[in-house]
Amino acid sequence: MAENILLHSLFTLLIAIAASAVFHRLRLPVILAYVFTGLLSGPACFNWFDQQQMHWLAEFGVTLLMFSLGLEFSFAKVWSMRHQVFGVGMAQVALTWLVTCFFCALVGLSATTGLIVGAALSLSSTAIVLKILNQLGWLNRDHGRMTVSVLLFQDMAVVPFLVVISLLQKFDSLSWFYLLSTTASTTMALMMLLALARWLLPQILNEVAQVRSHELFVLSALGVVLVMSVMTQQLGLSMALGAFMGGMLLSESQYKSQLEADIRPFRDILLGVFFISIGMLIDLQVVASHAGTIVFALIGIMLFKLSLVLGVLRVIKVAWFDAIVTSLSLAQVGEFSFVILALAVQDELLPPVMNQILVIVAVLSMAVSAYILPHSYRIARFFAGKVPQHFPDENDLKPVLNQGVLLLGYGRVGQTITRFLKMESIGYAALDLEPERVREAQSLGEPVFFGDARSHSILKKMGLKEAKLVVITFAPKRCVLEVMATIKRMAPAVDIVVRTQDDRDMTELEAAGAYQVVPEKLEGSLMLVSQILDHCSVPLKQIMRLLNRERQLHYPDLHHFFDEDESEYEDIKVHAISLADGSFMVGTRVQDLSLHQIEVQIKAICRAGEAIENPPQDWELAVGDVLLLIGQSHSLEQAENYLHLG
């Protein structure tokens, strides 16, 4: 059994990969590729999976999407949108429900059927719309905020819809007092949960961040989503609503960018599973036998929803352009409609054939919307004419950093750099993994953010491609190389300056793409040398020439010191050996010495008080010569024995 599931999962993955590639070549949305994959792997073709299991995975994908959305909307922002949420959102849901009930009554359907169909059609697809708006960068535009407002109210409306449908079977005993008391108790419990989570979640993440474990932070982020989702589900609300509120609670914390980056891979994978599960709902036999009805219903429902939303927005005097784009965004039937329809069929309130037709229409409407949404600006321009002046162009949406310096690490070195950048009015932004440091910097208005510099999405959000320069100020070589590899993949032309403790890894870092490597300890020595030479009246031009020479040649004169007990260069030292009258190597030429075999080099030979660096190979050793050798301690001991004793 387990082997079959694994094999079927592999086949589904291969189909999804192939379909995504083909749909991309055809310039069709990748969402349609997932739906097509679900159609092949579902009951319509191979029937590989249990749809109930797929449903739970798919619901978790929508839950992660809502958490990501919550990170973009603080409570203050949602409160500022209350007129849109409870005005436009309520009007859209109520009018869609009422008009659908009236139409169902006209064609002879029961009031119960009208209530269920109206509830299903009043909802739009949160998963598809938000995914596409986020990909296109439209969430913070006027029509994006309007769309999100309506979707938020729709998600909240799912709860009373499900309560009403579950009570329709015992409609005679339905009590308004029961409904009101249930709503009040649920609301009170939700407020208590939010108050507790608002205090507790930041405390937990503070402790997790102190550990500096990326794996633990990812697990904690997933834990936050699951806990909030399960808690709201236990209150009779949707998991997606709980995840959204959890995201809002953390939207103003310094962990916002890191949380979003950690959640994104899981969210995108599980959203793919969601769209695959949607494809599994399609019954090809029903499609074949009711093709005309399905096409008519699809066109009619989408035009009806589009016209209704457009009318509501125009009544409140929303600009034509924004109104058209918002209407196109909300014209499809949503994923929560499947939950409503499934409950109705389970309670025998809806005929199975009608349910299947509505499911197919919902799936097709999602597919059509996935194709239309990316082209909605062209459609809106065609009908509305010129884009309003208040409407931002793509180029107006700037990342956190624009044409400045991106600092990765905001410790002592990073803070020193920012002080001088501010003096010269050079823009900058910084990333750091120390939560307390980030919090204090943000409290002073500094553009410092909590996040892992190895994350592709965080670097993108920080505006890596728009940066003039990236400065890496933390020391561990492995982390630095990972960050540099990510930067070079995303923005090959951006220059990178790396600060290190010393120059042991200088060549490797330069080979990895560093524009300049600054070894802090050696540069400190150079600054001290420059001060001493300046005090000794050496001309500034001469000092700069000496310093530049050291940097260009990788600090040759700043290595290998006498008696450096705690050497950081693998115990490599300089040792002077004086040749006496009885030394075995007196009269031998430098080229005939075999010092390289014991890993020792001759740095200089001193004769008659004059030191000759890198002596010529035909130099003949004489009594009184002092050889300055470089090597490790044990090698230098061997070299001394070799020179004296042969």
C-alpha positions in Angstrom: 0.0 0.0 0.0 2.7 2.4 1.0 4.7 1.5 -2.1 1.7 2.2 -4.3 1.2 5.7 -2.7 4.9 6.5 -3.2 4.8 5.3 -6.8 1.6 7.2 -7.6 3.0 10.3 -5.9 6.1 10.0 -8.1 3.9 9.7 -11.3 1.8 12.7 -10.2 4.9 14.7 -9.6 6.3 13.8 -13.1 3.0 14.7 -14.7 2.9 18.1 -12.8 6.5 18.9 -14.0 5.8 18.0 -17.6 2.4 19.8 -17.6 3.9 22.9 -16.0 6.7 23.0 -18.7 4.1 22.6 -21.5 1.7 25.2 -20.1 4.5 27.6 -19.6 5.6 27.2 -23.2 1.9 27.8 -24.2 1.9 30.9 -22.0 -0.9 29.5 -19.9 -1.0 29.9 -16.1 0.7 27.1 -14.2 -2.4 26.7 -12.1 -4.1 25.2 -15.1 -1.2 22.7 -15.3 -2.0 21.6 -11.7 -5.7 21.3 -12.4 -4.8 19.1 -15.5 -2.6 17.0 -13.3 -5.4 16.5 -10.8 -7.7 15.5 -13.7 -5.3 12.8 -14.8 -4.5 11.5 -11.3 -8.1 11.7 -10.0 -11.2 9.6 -10.4 -11.7 10.8 -14.0 -8.6 8.9 -15.2 -6.2 6.9 -13.0 -7.8 7.4 -9.6 -4.6 7.2 -7.6 -5.5 9.0 -4.4 -8.0 9.2 -1.7 -9.7 12.6 -2.2 -10.3 13.1 1.5 -6.5 13.0 2.2 -5.8 15.3 -0.7 -8.5 17.7 0.6 -6.7 18.0 4.0 -3.3 18.7 2.3 -5.0 21.2 0.0 -6.7 23.0 2.9 -3.4 23.4 4.7 -2.0 25.0 1.5 -4.8 27.6 1.6 -4.2 28.0 5.3 -0.5 28.9 4.7 -1.6 31.3 2.0 -3.9 33.1 4.4 -1.1 33.3 7.0 1.2 34.9 4.4 -1.6 37.4 3.6 -2.0 38.1 7.3 1.7 39.1 7.4 0.9 41.8 4.9 -2.1 43.2 6.9 -1.8 44.5 10.4 -4.9 45.0 12.6 -4.5 48.8 12.0 -4.6 48.2 8.2 -7.6 45.9 8.4 -9.4 48.4 10.6 -8.7 51.2 8.1 -10.3 48.9 5.4 -13.4 48.2 7.5 -15.6 50.2 5.2 -14.5 48.1 2.3 -14.6 44.8 4.2 -18.0 45.3 5.8 -19.4 47.6 3.1 -18.4 46.3 -0.3 -17.8 42.7 1.0 -21.1 42.4 2.8 -23.0 44.0 -0.2 -21.4 41.6 -2.7 -22.1 38.5 -0.6 -25.7 39.5 0.4 -26.7 40.6 -3.1 -25.2 37.5 -4.8 -27.0 35.3 -2.3 -30.4 37.1 -2.7 -30.3 37.3 -6.5 -29.3 33.6 -6.8 -32.2 32.6 -4.4 -34.6 34.7 -6.5 -33.4 33.1 -9.8 -33.7 29.6 -8.3 -37.2 30.3 -7.2 -38.1 31.6 -10.8 -36.9 28.3 -12.4 -38.8 26.2 -9.9 -36.1 25.1 -7.5 -36.7 24.8 -3.8 -35.8 27.5 -1.3 -33.3 25.2 0.3 -31.5 24.7 -3.0 -31.6 28.5 -3.6 -29.9 29.1 -0.2 -27.2 26.5 -0.8 -26.4 27.6 -4.4 -26.5 31.3 -3.4 -24.0 30.7 -0.6 -21.7 28.7 -3.0 -21.8 31.3 -5.7 -21.3 34.3 -3.4 -17.7 33.1 -2.6 -14.6 33.7 -4.8 -11.3 31.9 -4.8 -9.0 33.2 -2.1 -6.2 30.8 -3.2 -6.1 31.7 -6.9 -6.7 35.4 -6.6 -4.2 36.1 -3.8 -1.6 33.9 -5.4 -1.8 35.8 -8.7 -2.1 39.2 -7.1 0.9 38.5 -5.0 2.9 37.3 -8.0 2.0 40.4 -10.0 2.7 42.7 -7.1 -0.8 44.1 -7.0 -1.8 43.4 -3.4 -1.1 47.0 -2.2 -2.8 48.7 -5.1 -6.3 50.2 -4.8 -8.0 47.3 -6.6 -5.8 44.8 -4.7 -6.9 46.1 -1.4 -10.5 46.2 -2.5 -10.3 42.6 -3.7 -8.7 41.5 -0.4 -11.4 43.2 1.6 -14.1 41.4 -0.2 -12.3 38.1 0.1 -11.8 38.6 3.8 -15.6 39.1 4.3 -16.3 36.1 2.2 -14.0 34.0 4.4 -15.8 35.2 7.5 -19.2 34.5 5.8 -18.3 30.9 5.3 -18.9 30.2 9.0 -22.6 31.4 9.2 -23.2 29.7 5.8 -22.0 26.3 7.2 -24.1 26.8 10.4 -27.2 27.6 8.4 -26.8 24.6 6.0 -26.1 22.2 8.8 -29.3 23.3 10.5 -31.5 23.3 7.3 -32.4 19.6 7.9 -33.9 20.5 11.3 -35.3 23.9 10.1 -38.4 23.5 12.1 -36.5 23.5 15.4 -34.1 26.3 14.3 -33.9 29.0 17.0 -32.8 32.6 16.4 -31.7 32.7 20.0 -29.5 29.6 19.4 -27.9 31.3 16.4 -27.3 34.6 18.2 -25.9 32.9 21.4 -23.6 30.7 19.3 -22.3 33.7 17.4 -21.7 35.7 20.6 -19.9 32.9 22.4 -17.7 32.2 19.4 -16.8 35.9 19.0 -16.0 36.2 22.7 -13.8 33.1 22.6 -12.1 34.4 19.4 -11.3 37.7 21.1 -9.8 35.9 24.1 -7.6 33.8 21.8 -6.4 36.8 19.9 -5.5 38.6 23.1 -3.5 35.6 24.4 -1.8 35.1 21.1 -0.9 38.8 20.7 1.1 38.6 23.9 2.4 35.0 23.6 3.5 34.6 20.0 6.2 37.4 20.0 7.6 36.0 23.3 7.9 32.5 21.8 9.6 33.8 18.6 12.0 35.9 20.6 13.2 32.8 22.5 13.4 30.8 19.2 15.4 33.6 17.5 17.9 33.7 20.3 18.9 30.1 19.6 20.0 31.1 16.0 18.7 27.8 14.5 17.1 28.2 11.1 15.5 24.8 11.3 13.9 25.6 14.7 12.6 28.9 13.4 11.0 27.2 10.4 9.3 24.6 12.7 8.1 27.4 15.0 6.6 29.3 12.0 4.7 26.2 10.9 3.7 25.7 14.6 2.2 29.2 14.8 0.1 28.5 11.7 -1.1 25.2 12.9 -1.9 26.3 16.4 -3.9 29.3 15.3 -5.7 27.3 12.6 -6.6 24.5 14.9 -7.8 26.8 17.7 -10.2 28.7 15.3 -11.4 25.4 13.9 -12.3 24.3 17.4 -14.3 27.4 17.8 -16.3 26.5 14.7 -14.5 28.9 12.4 -12.3 28.2 9.3 -8.7 27.2 9.6 -7.8 29.9 7.0 -9.3 32.6 9.2 -7.2 31.6 12.2 -4.0 31.5 10.1 -4.8 35.0 8.7 -5.2 36.4 12.2 -2.0 34.7 13.3 -0.2 36.4 10.4 -1.7 39.8 11.4 -0.5 39.3 15.0 3.0 39.0 13.7 2.8 41.5 10.8 4.4 44.3 12.9 7.1 42.2 14.4 10.7 42.2 13.3 10.3 38.5 12.2 7.8 39.3 9.4 10.1 38.9 6.4 11.8 35.8 7.8 8.5 34.2 8.6 7.2 34.9 5.1 10.4 33.5 3.5 10.3 30.3 5.7 6.6 29.6 5.0 6.7 30.3 1.2 8.2 26.9 0.1 5.6 24.9 2.0 2.8 27.3 0.9 3.7 27.0 -2.8 4.0 23.2 -2.7 0.7 22.7 -0.8 -1.1 25.3 -3.0 0.0 23.1 -5.9 -1.6 20.2 -4.1 -4.7 22.3 -3.7 -5.1 22.9 -7.4 -4.4 19.3 -8.1 -7.2 18.3 -5.7 -9.5 20.7 -7.6 -8.7 18.9 -10.8 -9.7 15.6 -9.1 -13.2 16.9 -8.6 -14.0 16.9 -12.3 -16.2 14.1 -13.5 -15.7 13.7 -17.3 -18.9 11.7 -17.7 -20.9 14.6 -16.3 -19.0 17.0 -18.5 -19.9 15.0 -21.6 -23.6 14.5 -20.7 -24.2 18.1 -19.6 -21.7 20.1 -21.7 -24.2 22.7 -22.9 -25.6 23.3 -19.4 -22.1 23.6 -18.0 -20.9 26.2 -20.6 -24.1 28.2 -20.2 -23.8 28.2 -16.4 -20.1 29.1 -16.5 -20.7 32.1 -18.8 -23.8 33.2 -16.9 -22.4 32.9 -13.4 -19.1 34.7 -14.2 -20.9 37.6 -16.1 -23.4 37.8 -13.2 -20.7 38.1 -10.5 -18.7 40.5 -12.6 -21.6 42.8 -13.3 -22.8 42.7 -9.6 -19.4 43.6 -8.2 -18.9 46.3 -10.9 -22.3 47.8 -10.0 -21.5 47.8 -6.3 -18.2 49.5 -6.8 -19.6 52.1 -9.2 -22.3 53.0 -6.7 -19.6 54.0 -4.2 -17.8 55.8 -7.0 -14.7 53.6 -7.4 -12.8 54.6 -10.6 -13.8 52.5 -13.6 -10.3 51.1 -14.0 -10.1 49.8 -10.4 -13.7 48.6 -10.5 -13.2 46.5 -13.7 -10.0 44.9 -12.4 -11.6 44.1 -9.0 -14.7 42.7 -10.7 -12.5 40.4 -12.9 -10.6 39.3 -9.8 -13.8 38.2 -8.1 -15.8 36.7 -11.0 -15.0 33.0 -10.3 -16.4 30.6 -7.8 -14.2 29.9 -4.7 -12.7 26.9 -3.1 -14.8 27.2 0.1 -17.8 26.6 -2.2 -16.7 23.0 -2.4 -17.0 22.7 1.3 -20.5 24.1 1.3 -21.6 21.8 -1.6 -20.0 18.8 0.0 -21.9 19.4 3.2 -25.2 19.9 1.3 -24.8 16.6 -0.6 -23.8 14.8 2.7 -27.1 16.1 4.3 -29.0 15.2 1.1 -30.0 18.8 0.5 -28.8 19.0 -3.1 -29.1 16.5 -5.9 -25.7 14.8 -6.8 -25.9 15.7 -10.5 -26.5 19.4 -9.7 -23.7 19.3 -7.2 -21.3 17.8 -9.8 -22.3 20.5 -12.4 -21.7 23.2 -9.9 -18.3 21.7 -8.9 -17.3 21.5 -12.6 -18.5 25.1 -13.2 -16.5 26.3 -10.1 -13.3 24.5 -11.4 -13.7 25.9 -14.9 -14.3 29.4 -13.5 -11.1 29.2 -11.5 -9.2 28.0 -14.7 -10.7 30.9 -16.7 -9.9 33.4 -14.0 -6.3 32.1 -13.7 -5.9 33.0 -17.4 -7.9 36.3 -17.3 -6.4 37.9 -14.2 -2.8 38.5 -15.5 -4.4 40.2 -18.5 -7.0 42.2 -16.5 -5.1 45.5 -17.0 -5.4 45.2 -20.8 -9.1 44.5 -20.5 -9.6 47.4 -18.0 -7.7 49.8 -20.3 -9.8 48.7 -23.3 -13.1 49.5 -21.5 -11.9 52.3 -19.1 -9.4 54.0 -21.3 -6.3 55.6 -19.7 -5.1 54.4 -16.3 -5.8 57.0 -13.6 -3.0 59.2 -12.4 -3.2 58.0 -8.8 -2.7 54.4 -10.0 0.9 53.4 -9.5 2.9 52.1 -12.4 5.0 48.9 -12.1 8.2 51.0 -11.8 6.8 53.0 -8.9 6.7 49.9 -6.6 10.2 50.1 -5.0 11.7 47.4 -2.8 13.0 48.2 0.7 16.3 49.3 -0.8 16.7 51.3 -3.9 20.2 52.3 -5.3 22.0 52.0 -2.0 24.1 49.7 0.1 22.8 46.4 1.4 24.4 45.4 4.7 24.3 41.8 5.7 25.0 41.9 9.4 24.3 44.9 11.8 26.9 44.3 14.5 29.7 46.6 15.4 31.1 46.8 11.9 27.7 47.2 10.2 26.7 50.0 12.6 30.0 51.8 12.0 29.4 51.6 8.2 25.9 53.0 8.5 27.0 56.0 10.5 29.4 57.1 7.6 26.8 56.2 5.0 24.3 58.6 6.7 26.9 61.3 6.8 27.2 61.1 3.0 23.4 60.7 2.5 23.8 57.2 1.0 20.8 55.0 1.2 21.2 51.6 3.0 19.2 48.8 4.5 20.5 46.0 6.8 19.7 42.4 7.7 20.6 40.8 11.0 19.7 37.7 13.0 19.9 39.2 16.5 16.3 40.0 17.5 17.1 42.4 20.3 19.5 44.4 18.1 16.9 44.5 15.3 14.2 45.6 17.7 16.3 48.4 19.1 17.4 49.6 15.7 13.8 49.7 14.4 12.7 51.6 17.4 15.2 54.4 16.3 13.8 54.3 12.8 16.8 52.4 11.3 16.0 50.3 8.1 17.2 47.1 9.8 15.2 43.9 9.4 15.3 40.4 10.9 16.1 37.8 8.3 18.5 35.1 7.1 20.7 36.5 4.3 20.8 33.1 2.6 17.1 33.4 1.8 16.4 34.2 -1.9 13.0 35.7 -1.1 14.4 38.0 1.7 17.2 39.3 -0.5 14.6 39.9 -3.2 12.4 41.8 -0.8 15.3 43.9 0.4 15.9 45.0 -3.2 19.2 43.2 -3.9 18.9 43.8 -7.7 18.6 47.6 -7.1 21.6 47.7 -4.7 24.8 49.4 -5.6 26.9 47.4 -3.2 26.5 44.4 -0.8 28.6 44.4 2.3 28.9 41.1 4.3 30.1 41.8 7.8 29.8 38.5 9.5 32.7 36.1 9.7 31.9 32.3 9.3 33.2 31.4 5.9 30.6 28.7 5.1 27.7 31.2 5.7 29.5 33.9 3.6 30.0 31.5 0.7 26.4 30.4 0.8 25.2 34.1 0.8 27.6 35.0 -2.0 26.4 32.1 -4.1 22.7 33.3 -3.6 23.6 36.9 -4.5 25.5 35.9 -7.6 22.6 33.8 -8.8 20.1 36.7 -8.3 22.2 39.7 -9.2 25.5 38.8 -10.9 26.5 42.4 -11.5 26.2 43.6 -7.9 29.6 44.1 -6.2 30.2 42.3 -2.9 32.6 43.5 -0.2 33.4 40.9 2.5 34.8 41.6 6.0 36.8 38.8 7.5 38.9 38.4 10.6 42.1 37.7 8.6 43.1 36.8 5.1 43.2 33.0 5.4 40.2 32.6 3.1 40.9 35.6 1.0 41.7 33.8 -2.3 38.7 31.5 -1.9 36.3 34.4 -1.3 37.6 36.4 -4.2 37.3 33.3 -6.5 33.6 33.0 -5.3 32.9 36.5 -6.6 33.9 39.0 -3.9 34.8 42.4 -5.3 37.0 43.1 -2.3 37.9 41.2 0.9 38.8 43.3 3.9 40.7 41.3 6.6 39.9 43.4 9.7 43.0 42.5 11.8 45.4 43.2 9.0 43.7 46.4 8.0 44.0 47.5 11.7 47.7 46.9 11.5 47.9 48.9 8.3 46.1 51.8 9.9 48.5 51.7 12.8 51.5 51.6 10.4 50.1 54.6 8.5 49.8 56.6 11.7 53.4 55.8 12.7 54.8 56.6 9.2 52.8 59.9 9.2 54.2 60.8 12.6 57.7 60.0 11.2 57.1 62.6 8.5 56.8 60.1 5.6 54.9 61.8 2.8 51.2 60.9 2.5 51.6 59.8 -1.1 54.4 57.4 -0.1 52.2 56.0 2.8 49.3 55.4 0.4 51.6 53.7 -2.1 52.8 51.3 0.6 49.3 50.6 1.8 48.0 50.0 -1.7 50.9 47.6 -2.4 50.1 45.5 0.7 46.4 45.3 -0.3 47.1 44.4 -3.9 49.7 41.7 -3.0 47.4 40.3 -0.3 49.3 41.7 2.7 52.7 40.0 2.2 54.5 41.9 5.0 51.7 41.3 7.6 52.2 37.6 8.0 54.6 35.3 9.9 55.8 36.8 13.2 58.5 35.9 15.6 57.3 33.9 18.7 53.6 34.3 18.0 52.4 31.7 20.6 48.7 32.0 19.6 49.2 32.2 15.9 46.0 32.1 13.8 47.9 31.0 10.8 48.3 27.3 11.6 51.4 28.0 13.8 53.3 29.4 10.8 56.2 31.5 12.0 59.4 33.3 11.0 62.7 31.9 12.3 66.2 33.2 11.8 69.1 30.7 11.5 72.7 31.8 11.4 75.2 29.7 9.6 78.4 28.9 11.6 81.8 27.8 10.4 80.8 24.1 10.9 77.4 24.3 9.3 76.9 21.6 6.7 75.2 23.8 4.1 78.0 26.5 3.9 79.0 26.8 0.3 75.7 25.4 -1.0 73.6 27.4 -3.6 70.0 28.3 -2.7 68.7 26.2 -5.7 70.4 23.1 -4.3 68.6 23.3 -0.9 65.7 21.0 -0.5 63.8 23.1 2.0 60.6 22.9 0.0 60.4 19.2 0.9 59.9 20.0 4.5 57.5 22.9 3.6 59.9 25.8 4.5 60.5 28.9 2.5 63.4 31.4 2.5 62.0 34.8 3.0 65.3 36.6 3.1 69.1 36.2 3.6 71.0 38.8 5.7 74.7 39.2 5.0 76.9 41.9 6.4 73.9 43.7 7.9 72.0 43.9 4.5 68.8 41.8 4.1 68.1 40.4 0.6 64.5 39.4 0.1 63.8 36.5 -2.2 67.5 35.9 -2.9 68.5 34.6 -6.4 68.7 30.9 -6.9 72.5 30.9 -7.6 73.2 32.6 -4.2 76.0 30.7 -2.4 75.6 30.4 1.3 78.6 31.6 3.4 79.6 31.6 7.1 77.7 34.4 9.0 74.7 34.4 6.6 71.4 34.6 8.5 68.5 32.8 6.8 65.0 34.1 7.5 62.8 31.1 7.1 59.0 30.7 7.1 57.2 27.6 8.2 55.5 25.7 10.9 57.3 25.1 14.2 58.2 21.4 13.6 59.3 22.2 10.0 61.6 25.0 11.2 63.2 22.6 13.6 63.9 20.2 10.8 65.3 23.0 8.6 67.7 24.1 11.3 69.0 20.5 11.7 69.2 20.2 8.0 71.2 23.4 7.5 73.7 22.6 10.3 73.9 18.9 10.1 72.8 18.0 6.6 
